[in-house]
Amino acid sequence: MDVQIEASWKEVLKDEFEKSYFGEIAMFLKHEKALGKTIYPPGNLIFNAFNTTPFDKVKVVILGQDPYHGPKQAHGLCFSVQDEVPPPPSLINIYKELKSDLGLPIPSHGNLTKWAEHGVLLLNAILTVRASEPASHSKIGWETFTDAVIRKISEKKENVVFLLWGRFAQDKQILIDATRHHVLKAAHPSPFSADKGFFGCRHFSKANELLAKSGIQPVDWSLS
């Protein structure tokens, strides 16, 4: 299958694109569109995380679960929204921790593209969603694909920092070789759980310390 995705990822994931489950994902999405369903993010942004952060540039991985399901929100980067959309509650809490940890000002926007450009893979486990129906594409095969992405990073790279926020993300730890990589865990930044271990986790400074110790350029976490 000729998937439109950044070249280094296309090479790393070529075996996945040939598997039957991936063809079934593509068929499902075509069927949804044929039924007139609105799908987020738009087709050209489904692989935005990969296109913005090439495989060779990945330093940090942040795992999300499901794309935002409202208009103009999702653009293929977990926790991130497009410029004209106010930051959602979880992202506001991420910004609060960023300020507490690094002293960086809280941005007025919710677009995390700059992080992605600096080597932070903002990966949702599920890459599409039907409008106004959260988790509506959770059973179509995306997690098989994104689990493979995590495994490939684990197998083919070293000293990547994985930030696992919440139980869903932490369940992915089994895919990561912790003898080759760094795993930092905290509560999810959602308003329902941020005060149970996300606030004060200092993952941004800790990630940079781990990268620096490995001889890797730290991430510029500023968004202004």
PyMOL commands that place a pseudoatom at each C-alpha (Angstrom):
pseudoatom trace, name=CA, resn=MET, resi=1, chain=A, elem=C, hetatm=0, pos=[0.000, 0.000, 0.000]
pseudoatom trace, name=CA, resn=ASP, resi=2, chain=A, elem=C, hetatm=0, pos=[1.376, 3.416, -0.964]
pseudoatom trace, name=CA, resn=VAL, resi=3, chain=A, elem=C, hetatm=0, pos=[0.841, 5.319, 2.279]
pseudoatom trace, name=CA, resn=GLN, resi=4, chain=A, elem=C, hetatm=0, pos=[1.562, 9.049, 2.167]
pseudoatom trace, name=CA, resn=ILE, resi=5, chain=A, elem=C, hetatm=0, pos=[3.915, 9.346, 5.121]
pseudoatom trace, name=CA, resn=GLU, resi=6, chain=A, elem=C, hetatm=0, pos=[7.367, 10.806, 5.765]
pseudoatom trace, name=CA, resn=ALA, resi=7, chain=A, elem=C, hetatm=0, pos=[10.120, 8.776, 4.084]
pseudoatom trace, name=CA, resn=SER, resi=8, chain=A, elem=C, hetatm=0, pos=[12.002, 7.516, 7.159]
pseudoatom trace, name=CA, resn=TRP, resi=9, chain=A, elem=C, hetatm=0, pos=[8.784, 6.287, 8.754]
pseudoatom trace, name=CA, resn=LYS, resi=10, chain=A, elem=C, hetatm=0, pos=[7.686, 4.736, 5.470]
pseudoatom trace, name=CA, resn=GLU, resi=11, chain=A, elem=C, hetatm=0, pos=[10.838, 2.626, 5.492]
pseudoatom trace, name=CA, resn=VAL, resi=12, chain=A, elem=C, hetatm=0, pos=[10.614, 1.675, 9.185]
pseudoatom trace, name=CA, resn=LEU, resi=13, chain=A, elem=C, hetatm=0, pos=[6.908, 0.773, 8.961]
pseudoatom trace, name=CA, resn=LYS, resi=14, chain=A, elem=C, hetatm=0, pos=[6.809, -0.727, 5.467]
pseudoatom trace, name=CA, resn=ASP, resi=15, chain=A, elem=C, hetatm=0, pos=[5.971, -4.209, 6.774]
pseudoatom trace, name=CA, resn=GLU, resi=16, chain=A, elem=C, hetatm=0, pos=[2.969, -2.861, 8.692]
pseudoatom trace, name=CA, resn=PHE, resi=17, chain=A, elem=C, hetatm=0, pos=[1.537, -1.186, 5.599]
pseudoatom trace, name=CA, resn=GLU, resi=18, chain=A, elem=C, hetatm=0, pos=[1.483, -4.551, 3.839]
pseudoatom trace, name=CA, resn=LYS, resi=19, chain=A, elem=C, hetatm=0, pos=[-0.410, -6.369, 6.593]
pseudoatom trace, name=CA, resn=SER, resi=20, chain=A, elem=C, hetatm=0, pos=[-4.101, -7.147, 6.217]
pseudoatom trace, name=CA, resn=TYR, resi=21, chain=A, elem=C, hetatm=0, pos=[-5.181, -5.158, 9.279]
pseudoatom trace, name=CA, resn=PHE, resi=22, chain=A, elem=C, hetatm=0, pos=[-3.813, -1.944, 7.781]
pseudoatom trace, name=CA, resn=GLY, resi=23, chain=A, elem=C, hetatm=0, pos=[-5.745, -2.491, 4.582]
pseudoatom trace, name=CA, resn=GLU, resi=24, chain=A, elem=C, hetatm=0, pos=[-8.848, -3.030, 6.725]
pseudoatom trace, name=CA, resn=ILE, resi=25, chain=A, elem=C, hetatm=0, pos=[-8.285, 0.339, 8.422]
pseudoatom trace, name=CA, resn=ALA, resi=26, chain=A, elem=C, hetatm=0, pos=[-8.121, 2.043, 5.036]
pseudoatom trace, name=CA, resn=MET, resi=27, chain=A, elem=C, hetatm=0, pos=[-11.295, 0.268, 3.869]
pseudoatom trace, name=CA, resn=PHE, resi=28, chain=A, elem=C, hetatm=0, pos=[-13.132, 1.221, 7.054]
pseudoatom trace, name=CA, resn=LEU, resi=29, chain=A, elem=C, hetatm=0, pos=[-12.238, 4.899, 6.653]
pseudoatom trace, name=CA, resn=LYS, resi=30, chain=A, elem=C, hetatm=0, pos=[-13.327, 4.897, 3.007]
pseudoatom trace, name=CA, resn=HIS, resi=31, chain=A, elem=C, hetatm=0, pos=[-16.629, 3.305, 4.027]
pseudoatom trace, name=CA, resn=GLU, resi=32, chain=A, elem=C, hetatm=0, pos=[-17.183, 5.935, 6.729]
pseudoatom trace, name=CA, resn=LYS, resi=33, chain=A, elem=C, hetatm=0, pos=[-16.614, 8.704, 4.210]
pseudoatom trace, name=CA, resn=ALA, resi=34, chain=A, elem=C, hetatm=0, pos=[-18.941, 7.021, 1.727]
pseudoatom trace, name=CA, resn=LEU, resi=35, chain=A, elem=C, hetatm=0, pos=[-21.632, 7.104, 4.419]
pseudoatom trace, name=CA, resn=GLY, resi=36, chain=A, elem=C, hetatm=0, pos=[-21.087, 10.847, 4.809]
pseudoatom trace, name=CA, resn=LYS, resi=37, chain=A, elem=C, hetatm=0, pos=[-19.432, 10.614, 8.218]
pseudoatom trace, name=CA, resn=THR, resi=38, chain=A, elem=C, hetatm=0, pos=[-17.122, 13.437, 9.287]
pseudoatom trace, name=CA, resn=ILE, resi=39, chain=A, elem=C, hetatm=0, pos=[-13.755, 12.104, 10.427]
pseudoatom trace, name=CA, resn=TYR, resi=40, chain=A, elem=C, hetatm=0, pos=[-11.111, 13.935, 12.433]
pseudoatom trace, name=CA, resn=PRO, resi=41, chain=A, elem=C, hetatm=0, pos=[-8.384, 14.828, 11.826]
pseudoatom trace, name=CA, resn=PRO, resi=42, chain=A, elem=C, hetatm=0, pos=[-8.646, 15.595, 8.086]
pseudoatom trace, name=CA, resn=GLY, resi=43, chain=A, elem=C, hetatm=0, pos=[-7.082, 12.937, 5.874]
pseudoatom trace, name=CA, resn=ASN, resi=44, chain=A, elem=C, hetatm=0, pos=[-3.934, 14.932, 5.150]
pseudoatom trace, name=CA, resn=LEU, resi=45, chain=A, elem=C, hetatm=0, pos=[-3.256, 15.255, 8.904]
pseudoatom trace, name=CA, resn=ILE, resi=46, chain=A, elem=C, hetatm=0, pos=[-3.803, 11.656, 10.044]
pseudoatom trace, name=CA, resn=PHE, resi=47, chain=A, elem=C, hetatm=0, pos=[-0.033, 11.047, 9.926]
pseudoatom trace, name=CA, resn=ASN, resi=48, chain=A, elem=C, hetatm=0, pos=[0.929, 14.558, 11.006]
pseudoatom trace, name=CA, resn=ALA, resi=49, chain=A, elem=C, hetatm=0, pos=[2.903, 13.297, 14.025]
pseudoatom trace, name=CA, resn=PHE, resi=50, chain=A, elem=C, hetatm=0, pos=[5.092, 11.205, 11.732]
pseudoatom trace, name=CA, resn=ASN, resi=51, chain=A, elem=C, hetatm=0, pos=[5.447, 13.841, 9.032]
pseudoatom trace, name=CA, resn=THR, resi=52, chain=A, elem=C, hetatm=0, pos=[6.462, 16.516, 11.553]
pseudoatom trace, name=CA, resn=THR, resi=53, chain=A, elem=C, hetatm=0, pos=[8.814, 14.300, 13.580]
pseudoatom trace, name=CA, resn=PRO, resi=54, chain=A, elem=C, hetatm=0, pos=[10.818, 11.995, 11.280]
pseudoatom trace, name=CA, resn=PHE, resi=55, chain=A, elem=C, hetatm=0, pos=[11.963, 8.695, 12.782]
pseudoatom trace, name=CA, resn=ASP, resi=56, chain=A, elem=C, hetatm=0, pos=[15.598, 9.790, 12.902]
pseudoatom trace, name=CA, resn=LYS, resi=57, chain=A, elem=C, hetatm=0, pos=[14.664, 12.921, 14.886]
pseudoatom trace, name=CA, resn=VAL, resi=58, chain=A, elem=C, hetatm=0, pos=[12.599, 11.273, 17.653]
pseudoatom trace, name=CA, resn=LYS, resi=59, chain=A, elem=C, hetatm=0, pos=[13.978, 12.123, 21.122]
pseudoatom trace, name=CA, resn=VAL, resi=60, chain=A, elem=C, hetatm=0, pos=[10.842, 12.047, 23.267]
pseudoatom trace, name=CA, resn=VAL, resi=61, chain=A, elem=C, hetatm=0, pos=[7.535, 10.205, 22.849]
pseudoatom trace, name=CA, resn=ILE, resi=62, chain=A, elem=C, hetatm=0, pos=[4.322, 11.463, 24.461]
pseudoatom trace, name=CA, resn=LEU, resi=63, chain=A, elem=C, hetatm=0, pos=[1.424, 9.033, 24.195]
pseudoatom trace, name=CA, resn=GLY, resi=64, chain=A, elem=C, hetatm=0, pos=[-2.196, 10.087, 23.926]
pseudoatom trace, name=CA, resn=GLN, resi=65, chain=A, elem=C, hetatm=0, pos=[-5.283, 7.974, 23.382]
pseudoatom trace, name=CA, resn=ASP, resi=66, chain=A, elem=C, hetatm=0, pos=[-7.866, 9.368, 20.964]
pseudoatom trace, name=CA, resn=PRO, resi=67, chain=A, elem=C, hetatm=0, pos=[-8.034, 12.460, 18.723]
pseudoatom trace, name=CA, resn=TYR, resi=68, chain=A, elem=C, hetatm=0, pos=[-10.242, 15.366, 19.743]
pseudoatom trace, name=CA, resn=HIS, resi=69, chain=A, elem=C, hetatm=0, pos=[-13.673, 14.898, 18.188]
pseudoatom trace, name=CA, resn=GLY, resi=70, chain=A, elem=C, hetatm=0, pos=[-14.800, 18.524, 17.808]
pseudoatom trace, name=CA, resn=PRO, resi=71, chain=A, elem=C, hetatm=0, pos=[-14.522, 20.792, 14.737]
pseudoatom trace, name=CA, resn=LYS, resi=72, chain=A, elem=C, hetatm=0, pos=[-11.063, 22.214, 13.935]
pseudoatom trace, name=CA, resn=GLN, resi=73, chain=A, elem=C, hetatm=0, pos=[-9.488, 20.633, 17.005]
pseudoatom trace, name=CA, resn=ALA, resi=74, chain=A, elem=C, hetatm=0, pos=[-7.533, 17.525, 16.002]
pseudoatom trace, name=CA, resn=HIS, resi=75, chain=A, elem=C, hetatm=0, pos=[-4.561, 17.850, 13.683]
pseudoatom trace, name=CA, resn=GLY, resi=76, chain=A, elem=C, hetatm=0, pos=[-2.724, 14.587, 14.240]
pseudoatom trace, name=CA, resn=LEU, resi=77, chain=A, elem=C, hetatm=0, pos=[-0.656, 15.536, 17.314]
pseudoatom trace, name=CA, resn=CYS, resi=78, chain=A, elem=C, hetatm=0, pos=[-1.759, 14.228, 20.705]
pseudoatom trace, name=CA, resn=PHE, resi=79, chain=A, elem=C, hetatm=0, pos=[-2.924, 16.853, 23.226]
pseudoatom trace, name=CA, resn=SER, resi=80, chain=A, elem=C, hetatm=0, pos=[-2.502, 19.551, 20.545]
pseudoatom trace, name=CA, resn=VAL, resi=81, chain=A, elem=C, hetatm=0, pos=[-5.198, 21.636, 18.847]
pseudoatom trace, name=CA, resn=GLN, resi=82, chain=A, elem=C, hetatm=0, pos=[-5.136, 23.928, 15.846]
pseudoatom trace, name=CA, resn=ASP, resi=83, chain=A, elem=C, hetatm=0, pos=[-4.335, 27.596, 16.342]
pseudoatom trace, name=CA, resn=GLU, resi=84, chain=A, elem=C, hetatm=0, pos=[-7.865, 29.005, 16.411]
pseudoatom trace, name=CA, resn=VAL, resi=85, chain=A, elem=C, hetatm=0, pos=[-9.046, 26.558, 19.106]
pseudoatom trace, name=CA, resn=PRO, resi=86, chain=A, elem=C, hetatm=0, pos=[-8.621, 27.344, 22.833]
pseudoatom trace, name=CA, resn=PRO, resi=87, chain=A, elem=C, hetatm=0, pos=[-6.403, 24.875, 24.721]
pseudoatom trace, name=CA, resn=PRO, resi=88, chain=A, elem=C, hetatm=0, pos=[-8.490, 22.009, 26.173]
pseudoatom trace, name=CA, resn=PRO, resi=89, chain=A, elem=C, hetatm=0, pos=[-8.412, 21.288, 29.937]
pseudoatom trace, name=CA, resn=SER, resi=90, chain=A, elem=C, hetatm=0, pos=[-5.696, 18.601, 29.843]
pseudoatom trace, name=CA, resn=LEU, resi=91, chain=A, elem=C, hetatm=0, pos=[-3.436, 20.834, 27.780]
pseudoatom trace, name=CA, resn=ILE, resi=92, chain=A, elem=C, hetatm=0, pos=[-3.997, 23.727, 30.173]
pseudoatom trace, name=CA, resn=ASN, resi=93, chain=A, elem=C, hetatm=0, pos=[-2.730, 21.460, 32.960]
pseudoatom trace, name=CA, resn=ILE, resi=94, chain=A, elem=C, hetatm=0, pos=[0.268, 20.458, 30.839]
pseudoatom trace, name=CA, resn=TYR, resi=95, chain=A, elem=C, hetatm=0, pos=[1.044, 24.156, 30.449]
pseudoatom trace, name=CA, resn=LYS, resi=96, chain=A, elem=C, hetatm=0, pos=[0.730, 24.693, 34.213]
pseudoatom trace, name=CA, resn=GLU, resi=97, chain=A, elem=C, hetatm=0, pos=[3.273, 21.935, 34.844]
pseudoatom trace, name=CA, resn=LEU, resi=98, chain=A, elem=C, hetatm=0, pos=[5.533, 23.347, 32.130]
pseudoatom trace, name=CA, resn=LYS, resi=99, chain=A, elem=C, hetatm=0, pos=[5.518, 26.721, 33.884]
pseudoatom trace, name=CA, resn=SER, resi=100, chain=A, elem=C, hetatm=0, pos=[6.065, 25.171, 37.315]
pseudoatom trace, name=CA, resn=ASP, resi=101, chain=A, elem=C, hetatm=0, pos=[8.873, 22.944, 36.068]
pseudoatom trace, name=CA, resn=LEU, resi=102, chain=A, elem=C, hetatm=0, pos=[10.755, 25.209, 33.661]
pseudoatom trace, name=CA, resn=GLY, resi=103, chain=A, elem=C, hetatm=0, pos=[9.357, 28.663, 34.348]
pseudoatom trace, name=CA, resn=LEU, resi=104, chain=A, elem=C, hetatm=0, pos=[8.062, 28.969, 30.799]
pseudoatom trace, name=CA, resn=PRO, resi=105, chain=A, elem=C, hetatm=0, pos=[5.094, 31.276, 30.142]
pseudoatom trace, name=CA, resn=ILE, resi=106, chain=A, elem=C, hetatm=0, pos=[1.716, 29.660, 29.544]
pseudoatom trace, name=CA, resn=PRO, resi=107, chain=A, elem=C, hetatm=0, pos=[0.953, 29.970, 25.794]
pseudoatom trace, name=CA, resn=SER, resi=108, chain=A, elem=C, hetatm=0, pos=[-2.270, 31.544, 24.570]
pseudoatom trace, name=CA, resn=HIS, resi=109, chain=A, elem=C, hetatm=0, pos=[-2.648, 28.829, 21.914]
pseudoatom trace, name=CA, resn=GLY, resi=110, chain=A, elem=C, hetatm=0, pos=[-2.851, 25.036, 22.009]
pseudoatom trace, name=CA, resn=ASN, resi=111, chain=A, elem=C, hetatm=0, pos=[-0.677, 24.160, 19.018]
pseudoatom trace, name=CA, resn=LEU, resi=112, chain=A, elem=C, hetatm=0, pos=[2.224, 21.858, 19.943]
pseudoatom trace, name=CA, resn=THR, resi=113, chain=A, elem=C, hetatm=0, pos=[3.752, 21.689, 16.457]
pseudoatom trace, name=CA, resn=LYS, resi=114, chain=A, elem=C, hetatm=0, pos=[6.951, 23.300, 17.729]
pseudoatom trace, name=CA, resn=TRP, resi=115, chain=A, elem=C, hetatm=0, pos=[7.494, 20.411, 20.123]
pseudoatom trace, name=CA, resn=ALA, resi=116, chain=A, elem=C, hetatm=0, pos=[7.006, 17.964, 17.256]
pseudoatom trace, name=CA, resn=GLU, resi=117, chain=A, elem=C, hetatm=0, pos=[9.549, 19.876, 15.163]
pseudoatom trace, name=CA, resn=HIS, resi=118, chain=A, elem=C, hetatm=0, pos=[12.042, 19.594, 18.036]
pseudoatom trace, name=CA, resn=GLY, resi=119, chain=A, elem=C, hetatm=0, pos=[11.875, 15.805, 18.237]
pseudoatom trace, name=CA, resn=VAL, resi=120, chain=A, elem=C, hetatm=0, pos=[8.808, 15.124, 20.399]
pseudoatom trace, name=CA, resn=LEU, resi=121, chain=A, elem=C, hetatm=0, pos=[6.629, 12.452, 18.785]
pseudoatom trace, name=CA, resn=LEU, resi=122, chain=A, elem=C, hetatm=0, pos=[3.083, 13.345, 19.825]
pseudoatom trace, name=CA, resn=LEU, resi=123, chain=A, elem=C, hetatm=0, pos=[1.484, 9.974, 19.186]
pseudoatom trace, name=CA, resn=ASN, resi=124, chain=A, elem=C, hetatm=0, pos=[-2.148, 9.084, 19.737]
pseudoatom trace, name=CA, resn=ALA, resi=125, chain=A, elem=C, hetatm=0, pos=[-2.819, 5.341, 20.043]
pseudoatom trace, name=CA, resn=ILE, resi=126, chain=A, elem=C, hetatm=0, pos=[-5.882, 5.811, 17.818]
pseudoatom trace, name=CA, resn=LEU, resi=127, chain=A, elem=C, hetatm=0, pos=[-5.339, 8.080, 14.825]
pseudoatom trace, name=CA, resn=THR, resi=128, chain=A, elem=C, hetatm=0, pos=[-8.887, 8.919, 13.728]
pseudoatom trace, name=CA, resn=VAL, resi=129, chain=A, elem=C, hetatm=0, pos=[-12.312, 9.519, 15.270]
pseudoatom trace, name=CA, resn=ARG, resi=130, chain=A, elem=C, hetatm=0, pos=[-15.859, 10.119, 14.061]
pseudoatom trace, name=CA, resn=ALA, resi=131, chain=A, elem=C, hetatm=0, pos=[-17.099, 13.651, 14.777]
pseudoatom trace, name=CA, resn=SER, resi=132, chain=A, elem=C, hetatm=0, pos=[-18.722, 14.003, 18.210]
pseudoatom trace, name=CA, resn=GLU, resi=133, chain=A, elem=C, hetatm=0, pos=[-18.168, 10.306, 18.998]
pseudoatom trace, name=CA, resn=PRO, resi=134, chain=A, elem=C, hetatm=0, pos=[-15.109, 9.759, 21.214]
pseudoatom trace, name=CA, resn=ALA, resi=135, chain=A, elem=C, hetatm=0, pos=[-13.349, 6.408, 20.818]
pseudoatom trace, name=CA, resn=SER, resi=136, chain=A, elem=C, hetatm=0, pos=[-15.542, 5.603, 17.796]
pseudoatom trace, name=CA, resn=HIS, resi=137, chain=A, elem=C, hetatm=0, pos=[-12.508, 4.286, 15.867]
pseudoatom trace, name=CA, resn=SER, resi=138, chain=A, elem=C, hetatm=0, pos=[-10.922, 2.477, 18.803]
pseudoatom trace, name=CA, resn=LYS, resi=139, chain=A, elem=C, hetatm=0, pos=[-11.604, -1.005, 17.429]
pseudoatom trace, name=CA, resn=ILE, resi=140, chain=A, elem=C, hetatm=0, pos=[-10.605, -0.622, 13.769]
pseudoatom trace, name=CA, resn=GLY, resi=141, chain=A, elem=C, hetatm=0, pos=[-6.930, -1.588, 14.091]
pseudoatom trace, name=CA, resn=TRP, resi=142, chain=A, elem=C, hetatm=0, pos=[-5.122, 1.658, 14.882]
pseudoatom trace, name=CA, resn=GLU, resi=143, chain=A, elem=C, hetatm=0, pos=[-3.720, 0.361, 18.162]
pseudoatom trace, name=CA, resn=THR, resi=144, chain=A, elem=C, hetatm=0, pos=[-2.132, -2.579, 16.355]
pseudoatom trace, name=CA, resn=PHE, resi=145, chain=A, elem=C, hetatm=0, pos=[-0.386, -0.034, 14.147]
pseudoatom trace, name=CA, resn=THR, resi=146, chain=A, elem=C, hetatm=0, pos=[0.688, 2.385, 16.884]
pseudoatom trace, name=CA, resn=ASP, resi=147, chain=A, elem=C, hetatm=0, pos=[1.854, -0.472, 19.125]
pseudoatom trace, name=CA, resn=ALA, resi=148, chain=A, elem=C, hetatm=0, pos=[4.103, -1.452, 16.212]
pseudoatom trace, name=CA, resn=VAL, resi=149, chain=A, elem=C, hetatm=0, pos=[5.353, 2.142, 16.036]
pseudoatom trace, name=CA, resn=ILE, resi=150, chain=A, elem=C, hetatm=0, pos=[6.335, 2.031, 19.719]
pseudoatom trace, name=CA, resn=ARG, resi=151, chain=A, elem=C, hetatm=0, pos=[8.058, -1.337, 19.245]
pseudoatom trace, name=CA, resn=LYS, resi=152, chain=A, elem=C, hetatm=0, pos=[10.027, -0.050, 16.232]
pseudoatom trace, name=CA, resn=ILE, resi=153, chain=A, elem=C, hetatm=0, pos=[11.239, 2.965, 18.196]
pseudoatom trace, name=CA, resn=SER, resi=154, chain=A, elem=C, hetatm=0, pos=[12.212, 0.666, 21.059]
pseudoatom trace, name=CA, resn=GLU, resi=155, chain=A, elem=C, hetatm=0, pos=[14.056, -1.779, 18.785]
pseudoatom trace, name=CA, resn=LYS, resi=156, chain=A, elem=C, hetatm=0, pos=[15.777, 0.607, 16.396]
pseudoatom trace, name=CA, resn=LYS, resi=157, chain=A, elem=C, hetatm=0, pos=[16.654, 3.606, 18.555]
pseudoatom trace, name=CA, resn=GLU, resi=158, chain=A, elem=C, hetatm=0, pos=[18.357, 4.228, 21.909]
pseudoatom trace, name=CA, resn=ASN, resi=159, chain=A, elem=C, hetatm=0, pos=[17.903, 6.703, 24.761]
pseudoatom trace, name=CA, resn=VAL, resi=160, chain=A, elem=C, hetatm=0, pos=[14.440, 7.884, 23.754]
pseudoatom trace, name=CA, resn=VAL, resi=161, chain=A, elem=C, hetatm=0, pos=[12.448, 9.323, 26.666]
pseudoatom trace, name=CA, resn=PHE, resi=162, chain=A, elem=C, hetatm=0, pos=[8.876, 7.997, 26.865]
pseudoatom trace, name=CA, resn=LEU, resi=163, chain=A, elem=C, hetatm=0, pos=[6.429, 10.123, 28.863]
pseudoatom trace, name=CA, resn=LEU, resi=164, chain=A, elem=C, hetatm=0, pos=[3.549, 7.892, 29.935]
pseudoatom trace, name=CA, resn=TRP, resi=165, chain=A, elem=C, hetatm=0, pos=[0.717, 9.907, 31.458]
pseudoatom trace, name=CA, resn=GLY, resi=166, chain=A, elem=C, hetatm=0, pos=[-2.195, 7.922, 32.876]
pseudoatom trace, name=CA, resn=ARG, resi=167, chain=A, elem=C, hetatm=0, pos=[-2.983, 4.225, 32.971]
pseudoatom trace, name=CA, resn=PHE, resi=168, chain=A, elem=C, hetatm=0, pos=[-3.750, 3.904, 29.265]
pseudoatom trace, name=CA, resn=ALA, resi=169, chain=A, elem=C, hetatm=0, pos=[-0.303, 5.188, 28.284]
pseudoatom trace, name=CA, resn=GLN, resi=170, chain=A, elem=C, hetatm=0, pos=[1.417, 3.248, 31.063]
pseudoatom trace, name=CA, resn=ASP, resi=171, chain=A, elem=C, hetatm=0, pos=[-0.051, -0.003, 29.759]
pseudoatom trace, name=CA, resn=LYS, resi=172, chain=A, elem=C, hetatm=0, pos=[2.177, 0.533, 26.696]
pseudoatom trace, name=CA, resn=GLN, resi=173, chain=A, elem=C, hetatm=0, pos=[5.322, 0.170, 28.799]
pseudoatom trace, name=CA, resn=ILE, resi=174, chain=A, elem=C, hetatm=0, pos=[5.459, -3.542, 27.916]
pseudoatom trace, name=CA, resn=LEU, resi=175, chain=A, elem=C, hetatm=0, pos=[6.332, -2.493, 24.355]
pseudoatom trace, name=CA, resn=ILE, resi=176, chain=A, elem=C, hetatm=0, pos=[9.405, -0.535, 25.475]
pseudoatom trace, name=CA, resn=ASP, resi=177, chain=A, elem=C, hetatm=0, pos=[12.853, -1.965, 26.269]
pseudoatom trace, name=CA, resn=ALA, resi=178, chain=A, elem=C, hetatm=0, pos=[13.681, -0.036, 29.446]
pseudoatom trace, name=CA, resn=THR, resi=179, chain=A, elem=C, hetatm=0, pos=[17.322, -1.146, 29.243]
pseudoatom trace, name=CA, resn=ARG, resi=180, chain=A, elem=C, hetatm=0, pos=[17.707, 0.956, 26.074]
pseudoatom trace, name=CA, resn=HIS, resi=181, chain=A, elem=C, hetatm=0, pos=[15.303, 3.804, 26.789]
pseudoatom trace, name=CA, resn=HIS, resi=182, chain=A, elem=C, hetatm=0, pos=[13.969, 5.998, 29.604]
pseudoatom trace, name=CA, resn=VAL, resi=183, chain=A, elem=C, hetatm=0, pos=[10.385, 5.696, 30.869]
pseudoatom trace, name=CA, resn=LEU, resi=184, chain=A, elem=C, hetatm=0, pos=[8.823, 8.438, 32.997]
pseudoatom trace, name=CA, resn=LYS, resi=185, chain=A, elem=C, hetatm=0, pos=[5.335, 7.837, 34.406]
pseudoatom trace, name=CA, resn=ALA, resi=186, chain=A, elem=C, hetatm=0, pos=[2.781, 10.172, 35.958]
pseudoatom trace, name=CA, resn=ALA, resi=187, chain=A, elem=C, hetatm=0, pos=[-0.959, 10.629, 36.339]
pseudoatom trace, name=CA, resn=HIS, resi=188, chain=A, elem=C, hetatm=0, pos=[-2.904, 11.871, 33.329]
pseudoatom trace, name=CA, resn=PRO, resi=189, chain=A, elem=C, hetatm=0, pos=[-3.081, 15.683, 33.021]
pseudoatom trace, name=CA, resn=SER, resi=190, chain=A, elem=C, hetatm=0, pos=[-6.879, 15.569, 32.883]
pseudoatom trace, name=CA, resn=PRO, resi=191, chain=A, elem=C, hetatm=0, pos=[-8.616, 17.768, 35.492]
pseudoatom trace, name=CA, resn=PHE, resi=192, chain=A, elem=C, hetatm=0, pos=[-9.885, 14.520, 37.050]
pseudoatom trace, name=CA, resn=SER, resi=193, chain=A, elem=C, hetatm=0, pos=[-6.389, 13.240, 37.845]
pseudoatom trace, name=CA, resn=ALA, resi=194, chain=A, elem=C, hetatm=0, pos=[-3.754, 15.964, 37.409]
pseudoatom trace, name=CA, resn=ASP, resi=195, chain=A, elem=C, hetatm=0, pos=[-3.537, 16.593, 41.154]
pseudoatom trace, name=CA, resn=LYS, resi=196, chain=A, elem=C, hetatm=0, pos=[-2.894, 12.879, 41.768]
pseudoatom trace, name=CA, resn=GLY, resi=197, chain=A, elem=C, hetatm=0, pos=[0.661, 12.910, 40.450]
pseudoatom trace, name=CA, resn=PHE, resi=198, chain=A, elem=C, hetatm=0, pos=[0.847, 14.888, 37.238]
pseudoatom trace, name=CA, resn=PHE, resi=199, chain=A, elem=C, hetatm=0, pos=[1.396, 18.247, 38.883]
pseudoatom trace, name=CA, resn=GLY, resi=200, chain=A, elem=C, hetatm=0, pos=[4.936, 18.231, 40.219]
pseudoatom trace, name=CA, resn=CYS, resi=201, chain=A, elem=C, hetatm=0, pos=[6.157, 15.349, 38.026]
pseudoatom trace, name=CA, resn=ARG, resi=202, chain=A, elem=C, hetatm=0, pos=[8.725, 17.667, 36.368]
pseudoatom trace, name=CA, resn=HIS, resi=203, chain=A, elem=C, hetatm=0, pos=[8.840, 15.470, 33.290]
pseudoatom trace, name=CA, resn=PHE, resi=204, chain=A, elem=C, hetatm=0, pos=[10.006, 18.273, 31.017]
pseudoatom trace, name=CA, resn=SER, resi=205, chain=A, elem=C, hetatm=0, pos=[13.190, 19.008, 32.957]
pseudoatom trace, name=CA, resn=LYS, resi=206, chain=A, elem=C, hetatm=0, pos=[13.750, 15.322, 33.727]
pseudoatom trace, name=CA, resn=ALA, resi=207, chain=A, elem=C, hetatm=0, pos=[13.463, 14.414, 30.037]
pseudoatom trace, name=CA, resn=ASN, resi=208, chain=A, elem=C, hetatm=0, pos=[16.055, 17.036, 29.147]
pseudoatom trace, name=CA, resn=GLU, resi=209, chain=A, elem=C, hetatm=0, pos=[18.401, 15.841, 31.886]
pseudoatom trace, name=CA, resn=LEU, resi=210, chain=A, elem=C, hetatm=0, pos=[18.174, 12.277, 30.560]
pseudoatom trace, name=CA, resn=LEU, resi=211, chain=A, elem=C, hetatm=0, pos=[18.766, 13.409, 26.985]
pseudoatom trace, name=CA, resn=ALA, resi=212, chain=A, elem=C, hetatm=0, pos=[21.763, 15.517, 28.002]
pseudoatom trace, name=CA, resn=LYS, resi=213, chain=A, elem=C, hetatm=0, pos=[23.305, 12.596, 29.915]
pseudoatom trace, name=CA, resn=SER, resi=214, chain=A, elem=C, hetatm=0, pos=[22.987, 10.535, 26.721]
pseudoatom trace, name=CA, resn=GLY, resi=215, chain=A, elem=C, hetatm=0, pos=[24.724, 13.231, 24.662]
pseudoatom trace, name=CA, resn=ILE, resi=216, chain=A, elem=C, hetatm=0, pos=[21.482, 14.251, 22.934]
pseudoatom trace, name=CA, resn=GLN, resi=217, chain=A, elem=C, hetatm=0, pos=[20.450, 17.883, 22.474]
pseudoatom trace, name=CA, resn=PRO, resi=218, chain=A, elem=C, hetatm=0, pos=[17.681, 18.676, 24.987]
pseudoatom trace, name=CA, resn=VAL, resi=219, chain=A, elem=C, hetatm=0, pos=[14.233, 19.698, 23.762]
pseudoatom trace, name=CA, resn=ASP, resi=220, chain=A, elem=C, hetatm=0, pos=[13.282, 23.367, 23.581]
pseudoatom trace, name=CA, resn=TRP, resi=221, chain=A, elem=C, hetatm=0, pos=[9.903, 23.170, 25.342]
pseudoatom trace, name=CA, resn=SER, resi=222, chain=A, elem=C, hetatm=0, pos=[9.029, 26.837, 24.821]
pseudoatom trace, name=CA, resn=LEU, resi=223, chain=A, elem=C, hetatm=0, pos=[5.961, 27.524, 22.689]
pseudoatom trace, name=CA, resn=SER, resi=224, chain=A, elem=C, hetatm=0, pos=[5.868, 31.313, 22.555]
for i in range(1, 224): cmd.bond("trace and resi %d" % i, "trace and resi %d" % (i + 1))
show_as sticks, trace
zoom trace
